[in-house]
Amino acid sequence: MAWDFETDPEYQELLDWADEFVTEQVEPLDLAWPHLQFTQLEGKRREAIDPLKAQVREKGLWATHLGPELGGQGYGQLKLALLNEILGRSQWAPIVFGCQAPDTGNAEIIAHYGTEEQKKQYLHPLLEGELFSCYSMTEPHAGADPTLFTTSAVRDGDDWVINGWKFFSSNAATASFLIVMVVTNPEVSAYQGMSMFLVPTDTPGVKIVRNVGLYGEADNHGSHALIHYDNVRVPAAALLGGEGQAFVIAQTRLGGGRIHHAMRTIGLAQKALDMMCERALSRETQGSRLSDKQFVQGYIADSYAQLLQFRLMVLYTAWEIDKYNDYKKVRKDIAAVKVAMPTVLHDIAWRAMQVHGALGVTNEMPFLGMVTGAAVMGLADGPTEVHKTTVARQVLRDYQPTTDTWPTEWIPRKREAAKAKFAEFLEAEVGNL
Ligand SMILES: Cc1cc2nc3c(=O)[nH]c(=O)nc-3n(C[C@H](O)[C@H](O)[C@H](O)COP(=O)(O)OP(=O)(O)OC[C@H]3O[C@@H](n4cnc5c(N)ncnc54)[C@H](O)[C@@H]3O)c2cc1C
């Protein structure tokens, strides 16, 4: 019976190595070079980080998100999940392991839909970790509903000319290229009329108007760009996949992106739980340790249970992706994971923060960053509400309405049926009394 929660010993050895390596070598990068993980490596920073990447490569843990046919290691999503939950503890770790969002999702769609030339130009350097990419889809007036997008590309001879605005294009400022979703045929439904283009960031007309930061980040030092595409001319060869294929491609990308975020979120939530437990055991007040107070025990028990449920859900979904090799078949569970993710991270980080008292809300501890991260998880790659709708629709597909006034499980009718089914035995039982 193949229902197993064990990791094979060879891979477990690699995970143990990764665990120690991230703690000792990578987490310190978050403090030495905070928020610089998406800027080009140069000078001393390259000197420090290149050897770390080399060690990851030597271990065969570089870019494990893609299969061998697509240029990656071919470990599959389940193994990636086990690795990602270690990497989730550190901002720099995904970069050092060559599997950072949004580049993973972008690499995945170029691998699936790109021409040989596009793979050579974009995918190979992306997999090498030598450049960054940006996924430019959301518009200032519309995010959750892509059918409202208006940024367009119009054919002009052998070229396409892109015009419009995109918002929250993460990492555009440091990316070498943008994957832009635009309307190419306004006459048909958005599902058939939108296409994706690969646009080098230095193409004339790509204007980054401002880099929006998350709360607490300094003005114009954020990484989420408002971009004006102002008569951006690209050749026909810049089209990714076929004309009108943007929605199909987006689903491929976002499916992978969402589950990868969830894998890393396990690591972050575990870190919060670890800190909560350490603090609970260390701090004494009113005659006993925090860990002896029932409220705090409740925080710990609830957090442990929430995280365990979430982790099993993520690992199961990763296993399903490996099994079916088709995101569409796993859509319901990916959406369910996406729905659960912000709450799990928020609740555990919030409780950990509370247990740390005043120190918890300072910039000397990471909890408010985690809480902001939870809020981001409820929006990036689509708001929770939209994913709930997806889950509900998919769940409802397995059900039929009843034509009867009374529900199928209405007890009086079922009781009558049960009595009729066992009439012979029920009579005998009465007779024996
Ligand atoms: C940190 C971060 C990074 C991001 N990176 C990128 C990126 O790299 N590229 C990119 O293209 N986009 C990116 N996004 C944008 C993200 O995809 C959008 O924020 C998201 O799709 C929601 O769009 P919106 O913000 O315009 O919200 P809106 O569409 O205005 O929705 C606002 C709210 O309305 C409600 N709502 C919306 N639709 C429904 C519905 N159907 N049913 C019920 N309620 C609903 C929800 O409460 C929702 O939060 C990023 C966002 C964040 C926060």
The ligand as a MOL file (V3000), in Angstrom:
LIG
                    3D

  0  0  0     0  0            999 V3000
M  V30 BEGIN CTAB
M  V30 COUNTS 53 58 0 0 0
M  V30 BEGIN ATOM
M  V30 1 C 3.3560 42.0090 -2.6490 0
M  V30 2 C 2.5790 41.8680 -3.9260 0
M  V30 3 C 3.2560 41.4870 -5.0660 0
M  V30 4 C 2.5800 41.3970 -6.2810 0
M  V30 5 N 3.2840 41.0710 -7.4090 0
M  V30 6 C 2.6720 41.1030 -8.6030 0
M  V30 7 C 3.4240 40.8750 -9.7940 0
M  V30 8 O 4.6310 40.6240 -9.7600 0
M  V30 9 N 2.7930 40.9840 -10.9840 0
M  V30 10 C 1.4610 41.2620 -11.0650 0
M  V30 11 O 0.9590 41.3290 -12.1800 0
M  V30 12 N 0.7140 41.4810 -9.9530 0
M  V30 13 C 1.2920 41.4190 -8.7310 0
M  V30 14 N 0.5580 41.6580 -7.5810 0
M  V30 15 C -0.8310 42.0770 -7.7180 0
M  V30 16 C -1.8390 41.0230 -7.2720 0
M  V30 17 O -1.8900 39.9730 -8.1950 0
M  V30 18 C -3.1690 41.7870 -7.1460 0
M  V30 19 O -3.0520 42.6180 -5.9980 0
M  V30 20 C -4.3730 40.8730 -6.9690 0
M  V30 21 O -4.6290 40.1570 -8.1430 0
M  V30 22 C -5.6230 41.6720 -6.5860 0
M  V30 23 O -5.8130 42.7410 -7.4610 0
M  V30 24 P -6.0650 44.2300 -6.8770 0
M  V30 25 O -4.9770 44.5120 -5.9050 0
M  V30 26 O -6.2420 45.1400 -8.0220 0
M  V30 27 O -7.3890 44.0890 -6.0430 0
M  V30 28 P -8.8730 44.2600 -6.5930 0
M  V30 29 O -9.0650 43.5020 -7.8310 0
M  V30 30 O -9.2140 45.7100 -6.5660 0
M  V30 31 O -9.6640 43.5450 -5.4080 0
M  V30 32 C -9.7610 44.1960 -4.1310 0
M  V30 33 C -10.5390 43.3430 -3.1710 0
M  V30 34 O -11.8570 43.1600 -3.6470 0
M  V30 35 C -12.3500 41.9020 -3.2380 0
M  V30 36 N -12.6550 41.0780 -4.4170 0
M  V30 37 C -12.0840 41.1650 -5.6350 0
M  V30 38 N -12.6290 40.2410 -6.4620 0
M  V30 39 C -13.5560 39.5850 -5.7590 0
M  V30 40 C -14.4700 38.5300 -6.0490 0
M  V30 41 N -14.5210 37.9550 -7.2430 0
M  V30 42 N -15.2790 38.0860 -5.0530 0
M  V30 43 C -15.2400 38.6600 -3.7990 0
M  V30 44 N -14.4020 39.6610 -3.4870 0
M  V30 45 C -13.5940 40.1110 -4.4250 0
M  V30 46 C -11.2290 41.2570 -2.4140 0
M  V30 47 O -11.4090 41.5600 -1.0580 0
M  V30 48 C -10.0000 41.9520 -2.9570 0
M  V30 49 O -8.8910 41.9080 -2.0580 0
M  V30 50 C 1.1990 41.6930 -6.3480 0
M  V30 51 C 0.5060 42.0430 -5.1800 0
M  V30 52 C 1.1830 42.1270 -3.9780 0
M  V30 53 C 0.4250 42.5420 -2.7460 0
M  V30 END ATOM
M  V30 BEGIN BOND
M  V30 1 1 1 2
M  V30 2 1 2 3
M  V30 3 2 2 52
M  V30 4 2 3 4
M  V30 5 1 4 5
M  V30 6 1 4 50
M  V30 7 2 5 6
M  V30 8 1 6 7
M  V30 9 1 6 13
M  V30 10 2 7 8
M  V30 11 1 7 9
M  V30 12 1 9 10
M  V30 13 2 10 11
M  V30 14 1 10 12
M  V30 15 2 12 13
M  V30 16 1 13 14
M  V30 17 1 14 15
M  V30 18 1 14 50
M  V30 19 1 15 16
M  V30 20 1 16 17
M  V30 21 1 16 18
M  V30 22 1 18 19
M  V30 23 1 18 20
M  V30 24 1 20 21
M  V30 25 1 20 22
M  V30 26 1 22 23
M  V30 27 1 23 24
M  V30 28 2 24 25
M  V30 29 1 24 26
M  V30 30 1 24 27
M  V30 31 1 27 28
M  V30 32 2 28 29
M  V30 33 1 28 30
M  V30 34 1 28 31
M  V30 35 1 31 32
M  V30 36 1 32 33
M  V30 37 1 33 34
M  V30 38 1 33 48
M  V30 39 1 34 35
M  V30 40 1 35 36
M  V30 41 1 35 46
M  V30 42 1 36 37
M  V30 43 1 36 45
M  V30 44 2 37 38
M  V30 45 1 38 39
M  V30 46 1 39 40
M  V30 47 2 39 45
M  V30 48 1 40 41
M  V30 49 2 40 42
M  V30 50 1 42 43
M  V30 51 2 43 44
M  V30 52 1 44 45
M  V30 53 1 46 47
M  V30 54 1 46 48
M  V30 55 1 48 49
M  V30 56 2 50 51
M  V30 57 1 51 52
M  V30 58 1 52 53
M  V30 END BOND
M  V30 END CTAB
M  END
